Amino acid sequence: MISTAIRVARVGSAAELAAAALMVLGFPALMLAALVPSTPAFAAAAAVTYLADHYLHRKGSYLVNRLSKVRAGLSIRFLIRQLLLILLLARLGLADDLIYYGAIACFIAFYGLQAPHGALVTLIRNRRRMPVATRNIDLASRIRIPDAPPRVLLHRSAEKMLHLDLAAVAGILVSAALGSAVAGFIGIGLTVGLGCLYVLALVPYVRGAKIPPNAERVLAAVDEWLAEYRPETVLYFSGSKDSAYQVNMWLETMEQLDSKPLIILRERVILNNLAPTTVPVICVPGGVHLMNLDLSNVRVALYAANVGKNIHLLRVPTMKHVFIGHGDSDKLASVNPYSKVYDEVWTAGRAGRDRYAIADVGVRDDDIVEVGRPQLAPIQGFSGVPEGRIPTVLYAPTWEGWDGNPGNTSIVLAGENIVERLVKADPPVRVLYKPHPFTGTVSKEAGAAHRRITALVEQAAVERATDPRFTADAAERTAAKAELARIEARLAELAGKGNGNAKGDEAEATRDGVVDLARYEEAARLRAEWNTAYWNSFGSHEHRVVTGAEPRLYDCFNVSDAMVSDISSVVSDFIASGKPYAVTDSGELGVEEFKRQNTAVRAAVILSNAATELDGLLDAVRDPAADPLAEDRGDLKRYLLGPDEPTSIEQFNAAVGKLAIKAETRNAGQDARTATGADADPEPEPDPEPATVPAQGPTADGDDLNG
């Protein structure tokens, strides 16, 4: 019942649901207390509405943020409470007293301050919003970017301003209870006075040296930096907040390039969710600003996703454009016809090349280059289950996708069957459940299945904790948890100092967002130590639900002995480990057809939605010598991901270098043709008869026929 209410109200917990209920019920209670009238009851109801409202805002509750859509926004709720206070005074017979008129005058004046306050806050934020935001680029030596206003002035400013009425409300209620106007006028004076001071405190930040330079000067400074740095290879990315992982997976590869790297992002939300990196980053939300940047030294542009905003860079002919994607799988998205716009498409191995040939979407075989998967270097190979430890099976289903195809994910039809069989397996295994971060965003059924699977794993973990067969070294776990806390504290400290992403203001983050290499290297070391401490902080037999960015998927691969998943890049990546794996035929194509359509499952145990075939996977894990698919997995790994030597990063760098030479050759040819044409200086041909020449400019409806 409560879980259903939480889901319907779109709140994150029972506490949020309770706060929402108290806030909603508090206002009718206020009206009732005002009509009775009862000053103590009104004060109690007012306190409940204040506290519940504040709690929901602090939690960022979806429900409270949507109230403005039904004319019940934050300022309206405060106004209603103040009007009900006026009603209370009238019902108490104080309509002819000075405190009554003082209250009315106070709230009118207080709301009169809302307009200049809101205007100043908006103006400050707009003026401090940079046309481009950067990381690891020294703009401070080229332009002056002033400090941001104190966080206390701008963070949740509307809520802070409105809460200044607390002094007046409390004072008026005291006056109503005691029959003396003194407390009321003290509160009124505090509310109006503090409101005026808040507005005055914002004024200096909208003029003079307190505001950053204009867009023209900022863009000129960026171009000046580009001219000095001379970037050669660009990683370009556009997407939603949830897609930040698609660019984050390429950061380490960009750091290992032999050429000078640059990352170009199109959305501020992606910049804010970008993982730490040493590579220079430019976030350019405006298409016009991007097209005006001086990228004349760039020879290779890499694209991790097929999105509409790619056109703003694809239009540049002096660089070669490459689709590198954000995974390698047999999904239709991996052979998108949009890929024809790129000069080359880079795949991990031969399988990607064959996939395009079979799909016949217009991508030429000559334009496909096999470069391996540099990101897979951290994945460890399979050496069998260590003695004394039970096997660990990772269940990592993909999400439901946009098209509703039942074959996209196993989570709806097979997920519970898979997890039930795993947690009840005999001999026992440990289950790690790591769902795709998009799970449930499109399908309610997928979201509901995810919650049921989570409950299954958590319940199985509780039961195993009481099973005498499974014990853990309590001292070791305590030490690991202490180490985990220490590492997290230090990582938080590092994130808060010398890290542009930690700044609350975009202009300051751009000015100060140059990475401190010593801190960056320390953080990288600590993240590796965090991973070790995390897995040691609970028993190797404990079932676990793993969500969020940490631990990473590849870390889950390394502590697992087998995996169950769906058709996605997760399967192709896991194959790099050489460990046994199973894939669910959720669309019920049948084993042979499923293998024919999906290359990555040719060395997998194929599961039906009933998951009765899981025993075959578990047998292979328990006795690697009797694993019938071991040799097939080795062959498939080479087919999907390419050879182990040369390393993938070496292949990737070689591909970048070859394509850069092609770009240089093309540009040199264009320069030569331009020079030849200029030297020849042919005599112009006579103008043709106007009546016989069709128009080549804009048409009547404004479309440019020349593109």
N, C-alpha and C positions, 0 to 999 in steps of 0.2 A: 504493500500500500504506500509506504513512505517512498520507496524507490520509484514507484510510478509517479508520485507527486513531484519528486525531484526532477524526473525526466520531463514531465509536462511543463513544469515551471522553468526549466532550463537553468537550474541552479546546480552548484557543484557539490553540495553536501547537505546533510540534515540540518546543520547549524544555519546555513544560508536559507534553507526553506523555513526554518523557525523564525529567523529575522524578517524574512519577507512577509510571513503571516502576521507577525507582530506589528510591522509597519502598516500593512493594509488595514488591520483591525484597529490600530491605534487612532486613526483619524475619525471613524465613527464614534469611538470612545471619547475623543476630544469634544465632538459636537454634543454628545449626550451630557458630558460633564458641564459644558457651557450652558446647556438648557436647564439643567436641574435647579440651580447652579451649585457646583461644588469645586471650590478652589483646590483642595488637596487632590481630588480625583483628576482634575485638569492637569495639575502639575505632574502627577504620576504618568498620565497618558502622554503628555508632552515629552517627558524624559524617555519613555519607551520609543516614541517615533524618532526622536533625535538619535538615540543610540543605534536603533535598527537601521536607520537610513545611513548613518556613518559607517557601520559595519559592512553593509552591502556595497557601498562605494569603495571602501578599502579593499574588498575582495574582488572588485571589478565584476560584480554579478551581472549576468546577461539580462535578468529580469528588470533590475532597477534601471539599467541603461536603456531599456525599451519603453519605460513608462512615459518618456517624452513623446513617443509616437501616439499616445492616446491622451494627450493634453494633461499629463500628470507628471511633468518633468520636475527637476530639482527645485527651481525657483517657484513653481506653482505650489509645491508642497509646503514650502516655507511661508508663502503668502496665505495659504488656507489656514495654517496654524496661527498666524498673526491675526487674521480676520476672526477666527474663532475666539481668540483672546479678547478682542474688542467686544464680541458677543457676550462673553463671560462677564466683562465689566458692566455691560448694559443690564444683564440679568441680575447682577448683584446690586442694582440700583445706583451705580456710580456714573450714570450717563451725564449727570450735571456737574460732576467733580472735575477738578483740574487734571487729575491723572488720566481721565478718559480722553480728553482733548490732547494731552501730551502724548499719549500712546498713538493716537491717530497721526499727529504731526510727525512723530518719530518714524513710524513705518513708511509714511509718504516720503520723508526725506531720505530714509534708508534706501528705499527703492529708487529714488532719484540718483543715488550714488552708483547704482548697478550699471547704468549706461556708460558713464566715463570709465568705470573700472573695467567693464568688458571690452570697451573700445581700446583702452590702453594695453590690456593684455594681448588682444588680437594683433594690434599694431606692432608690439614688441616681438611677438612670435614671427610675424610675417617678415619684419625687417631683419631678423636674425636667421631666417631660413635662407641658406645658401643656394645659389643656382646649381652648384655642384658640391657634394660632400666628399671628403677624401679620407684615406688612411695611408700612413707610411709615405706621405708626401709633405715636404717642407714648404708650406705656404707662409708660415709665420715670418720668414726672412724676406718675403716679397710684398706682403700686404699686412696691414694692421687689423687684427681681429680681436676686439675687446672682450673682456670677461663677460660671462652671462650674468643676468641679474641673480641675486641670491635665490636659491631653490625655494625658499619659504614664500617668496612673492609669486611665483608662477606655477608651482606644482599644485594641481587641484585648486586653482585660484578661485573659481566660482564657488566651490563648496566652502572654502575658508571665508570668503567675503560674506556669504549668507549666514554662516554660523556666528558672525559678530552680533547677530540679533539675540544671542543667548543672554547677554547682559541685560538688555531691555526686557525680555520676556521674564527672566528670573526676578528682576526688580519690580516689575508691574505685579507679578503674582504675590510677592511679599507684601507690596502695598495693599493689594486686595485682601490679603489675609489679616493684616494688622490694622487696616484703616488709616494708614499714614502714607502720604505721597512721597516722602523723602527717598525711600529705597527705589521707588519707581523712577524718579527723576535722575537719581544717580545712575541707574542702569541705562536709561535713555541717553544720558550724556556720554556714557562709555561707548554705547553702540554707535551713535552718530560720530563721536570723536574718533574712534578707532577706524570707522569707515572712511572718514576724510583723510586720516593719516595713511591708510592703505593706498588710496588713490594718489596722494601726493608722493608716496614712496616710489611709485611706478613712473612718474613723469620724467625723471632724469634719463631713463633708458630709451626714450623715443627721440633723442636728439643728440647732435654733436658726436663727441668721441665715444659715446656709449653704443653706437650702432655700427655694424660691420660695413665694409665698402660695398658699393653697388655691384650689380651682376657683371657689368662690363669690365670692371677692374678685377673681379675675382676670376673671370674667364681668361683675362689677359695673363694673370699670374699662373693659372694652370697651363696655358699654352707655353709660357716661358719655361715652366718646369719640364713640360714635354719635350721642348726643344733641347734642353740640357740632358735629360735622361735618355731620350731617343729609344723608346720602347720598340721591340721587334715582334713580340708575340703577345696577342691579346686574348684573354678569356672573357667572353661576353655573355651576360646572363640577365634574363628578365623573368619574373614570376611572382607568385604570391608568397606570403609569409611561410606557409607550410612547405614550400618548395625549396627553402634555403639549403636543405641537405644536398640538393642536386649540384649546387656550386661548391659547397663545402668539401665534397668528395674529391674535387680536383685541386684543392689548394696545395697539398703536398707535392703533387705532380708539377704544378706551376713553379714551386720553389726549387725544383730540381732541373728546370730547363737550362740548356746551355745558352740560350738567347735571353735577352732582357725581357722579363715578363711584365704584364700589366693586366689588371682585372677591371672590367667596366661593368657596372651594375646599373639598372634602370629604376629600381624602386628603393626608397629609403628603408622600407621595412626589411628588405633583404640585407642591406648594409648593417642594420641593427642586429641581425641574426647571423651575421657572418662570423665564422670561427676565427680565432687568432691566426694571423699569417704575417710573413715578412714581405709579401709581395705588395707593391703599390696598388691602391684601389681608388677608382674614381666612380662615384655614383652620380649619374646624370639623368634626372627624371625627365627633363625636357628634350624632345626629339630635335628641336632646332638647335639647342645648345650642343647636343652630341654631334650633329652634322657640321657644326662650326669649329669643333675641336681640331687642333692640328695633329692628325694621326698619320702624317706623311711618311714617317719612318717605320710604321708597322707593316710587316710583310705577311704575317699569318694571323688570322682571326679564328678562334675556336669557339664553337657554340655547343652548350650543354643541353639545350632544350629547343624544340621547335615552337616558337611563339611569334606573334604578329610584330612585335617591336624589333625583331631581328632585321627587318627591312631597313632600319635607319643606319645600320652598319653595312649590310649586304650591298648597299648601293655604291660603296667605295670600291673602285676598280683596281686601285694600286696595291691591294692586299689580296691574298688568296683566302677563301673562306672554307672552313672545315666543320662538319658536324661530328662531334665526338660523343654526344649523348650523355646519359647519366645512368647507364646500365646496359646489359646485353642479355636479351631474352628472346623467346619465340613469340612474344606478344605482337599484335599488329602494329603497335606504336613503334616497334623497332624497325619497321620497313615503311615508314610514313612517306607518301609520295612527295611531301614538302621537301624531302631531302634532295630533290633534283636541283634546288636553287644553289646548292653548295658546289664549290670546285671539287672537293673530295669528301668522301665519307669514310671515317676510320672505324674499323671494327676490331674486336679483340683477336679473333682467329678466322680460320677458313669458314666456319659456320656462318658468320655474319655475311661474308661474301655470297655464299650459297643462298642465304635467306633472301637477299635482294634479287638474286637471279630467279628464284622460284616465284617471288611476289610479282616480278615484272612491272615495277612501278616507274620505270624510266631512269633508274640510276644505273649508269654504265659500269661494267666490270672494271674498266680501266681507271675509273674514278674512286675505286675502293682500295683502301690500304689497310693491311693488318698490322696492328701496333701492340697487341696484347692489352693487358689491363694493369697499368702501373699501381692502381690503388690496392691490388690484391697482394702486394708484397708482405703485409703484416700477417697474412693467413698462414697458419702453421700446418704442416703435413700430418698425416695420420700415422701413429706408431702403436696403436692398440690402447686398450683401457688399462691405466696403471693398476698394478696389483693392490688389492685392498680397497679399491674404490668401485662403487657401482656405476654402470654406464649412465651417461647423461644424453638425453634426447632433446633437441631443440625443435619446438613447433613454431615456425615463423611464416604464417600465412600472409599472402598479399591482401590488398584491400579489394572492395567490390567493383571498382572502376565506374566509369560514367555511363556505360551502355546497358547495364543490368544483365549482362551475359552471365548465366549461372556457372559457366566454366572459369570465370575470373578468379574466384576465391573459394576455398574449401570451408571457410569459417561458418557459412550459413547451413550447409547441408551435411558436412562431415566433421566440423570442428569438435563438437562435443563427443562424437564417437571416438575420434582420434585420442583426445585427452583422457577419456574414461578408460580406454584400453591401455594407455600408457601408465596411468597412475595405478592401475590394477594389475600390471604386468607381473609375472612370476617366472623366473627370478625378477626382483624389482629393478626399476630404473628411476632416475631422477628426471623430472620434466622442467624445462625452461620454456615459458610461453612469451614470445616477443611479437606482438601484432604490428602490422604496418601502421604508421602514424595517421594515415587517412581513413582507417577503418571506421565505418559508421557515419562518415560525412555525407554519403549519398543515400545509403540504404538503412532504413530503420531496423530491418531484419538483421543486417550485419552487426549493427550496434548492439542489438539485444543479444545476439549470439556471443559477441565478444564479452559482454557482462556475465553471461552464464558460464562461459569458459573460464573467465577470471575467478568466478566463485568456485568452480570445480577445483582449480589448481590450489586456491587458498585453503579450501576445506581439506584437500588431500594433504597439504602441508601441515595443517593442524593435527590431523590424524597420525601422520608420520612422526610428529614431535613426541607423541606418547608411545610410540612403538619401541619396545626394548631392543629390537634388533639394530636400531640406528642410534648411534651416539656420536657426539662431537666433543672435541677438546674445548671445554668452557674457557680455560685460560687463554688458549690460542684465539678463540673468537673474541674475547674481551680485548685482547691486545690489538687484534685487527681492527675492531671498531674504534678503539682509541686512536690508532694510526690513521684510520679513515677520517676521523674528525679533525685531526691535526692537519692532514693534507688538504681537506676541504677549506679549513680556515686560512691556510697559507694561499691556496688558489684564489679564494675570495679577496685576500689582501692584494695579491698580484693583479687581479682583475680591476681593483679599485684604484690602483696607482699606475700611472704611465700607460694607461690603456684607453684609447679614444672611445671604444665601445662602452666604457663605463660612464662616460659623461652624459649628463642629462640634456645638454644643449648641443644642437648640431654644429653650430659655428665653433664652439669650444672644442668639440670632438675633432673637427677638421683641423683646427689649429694645433692641437696637442696629440693627435692620433698617430704619431710616429712611434713605431714599435721600439721598445727597449730590448735589444737582442739578449742581454743577460737574463732579463725577466722572462722573455719568451722561451729561452732554452730551459730555464728552471721550471717554468710551467709545463713544458713538454715532458720533462723528466718526472714531475710530480703526477701528471696524468697517467703515466705508465705505472707509477707506484700506487696511485689510487685504484687502478684496475686490479692489481694484485691484492690490495687490502680489501677491496669490495668482495671478491670471491672468497677470501679467507674469513670474512666477517660472519659467514653462516656455513653450516655443514655442507659437505660435498654431496650429501644425500637429500638435501632439502629442495622441494619443489619451489619454483620461483616464477612470478610474473615480472617481466622486465619491460618497462616502458620508459619513454623519455630518451634524451640524446645519449645518456651514459647509463650503463656501459654500452659501447657501440656494438653494432651487429657483428663485426668481425671478432670482437672480444668474445661474444657469445659462441661464434664458430669455434674459437680456440679452446674453450672449456667443454665443448660438446663432442660426443663420439659419433653422433648421427643426427640427421635432420629430417623433418617432415615439412614440406612447403607446397607452393603452387607454382604455376608457370609464371615466372618473373625473373628478374636479374639476380635475385637472391639465390636461386638454384645454380645459375651459371657461376656465381661467385663462390658458392660452397664447393663446387666441383674442384676448385683449386686446392682444396684440402686433401682430396683423395678419399675422404671418409664416406661411408655408406649413407644413402639418402633415399627418401621416398617422396613421390609427388602424387597428389590426389587428382584423379580424373573426375572432377566435380560435374563436368558436362556430360558424363557417361557416354563417351565416344567409344569405349572399348579399348583394351590394351594395345592392340596392333595399330588401330587408327590414331590413338593418342600418341604413340611413339612416332608414327609417320608424320604427324603434324608438328610435333615438338621435339626438336633435336636434343634438347637438354635432358630429356627423360629416358634416353636410350640406355642408360646404365643405371636407371633408378628402379626401385620397387614401386610398382604402380598400385595405388590404393583406390578402391571403390569408395563410395560415400559411407558405406558401413565400416570401412577401415579394417576388415577382417584379415587383410594381407600384411598387417603390421608385424606379425610373427616372423616373417621372412627378413625384415629389416633388423629386428632385435637379435635374431640368430646370427646374422652377419657381424653384428657388433660384438656379441659375446665370444664368437669363435672366428677371428679373421682368417684363419687357415681354411675354413670351409665356406668362405665368402665367394659365391659364384660370379659376382659382378665386378670383382676387384680389377681384373685385366681390362674389362670394358670401360671402367671409370678412367683408367689411365689413358686409353686411346681417345676417349671423349674429351678429356681435359685438354689434350693437345689440339684437338679439332676445334673446340670452342674458344680456347684462350691462347692458342699459339704455343710455340716451343718455350722451354725454360731458358734456353740460351740462344741469342743474347737476351739479357734481361729486358723486361717490358719497358722500363724507363729508357734503356738504350735504344730500343726500337722506336719509341715515341720521339726521342730527341732527333734520331736520324730522319724520321718522317717530317718533323718540323723544319729541319735544315734543308731537305730536298725541296719542300714546297716553297721555302723562302727564296731558294735559287730560281724556281719557276717564276715567282713574283718579280724578282729582279730582272729576269730575262724579258718578261712581258713589258715591264716598265721601260727598260732600255730600248726595246723595239718601238714602243710608242714615242719615246723621245726622238729616236732616229727618224721615224716617219714624220713627226712634226717638223723636225729640222729640215728634212728633205723638201717637204711641202713649202716651207717658208723660203728656202733658197731658190726653188724653182720659180716662185712668184709668177704663176701663169696669168695671162691676161684674162680678166673676167669676161664670161660669156654675156652677150647682150640679154637684157631682161626679156622674158617671154611675154607674149600678149597677155595682159591681165585677165581678159575674158576667158582664156583657155586654161588658166591655172586654178586648180581647186585650193581652197583655203587650207593652210597648214598651221595656223595659230589656234587659239582657243575657239571652241565652238560656241554656238549661241547660248548653251546652258553652262558654259564656263569650263568644260572639260578640256584639258590640254591633250591634243591628239599625239603630241610628241612624247608623252609620258613624263 
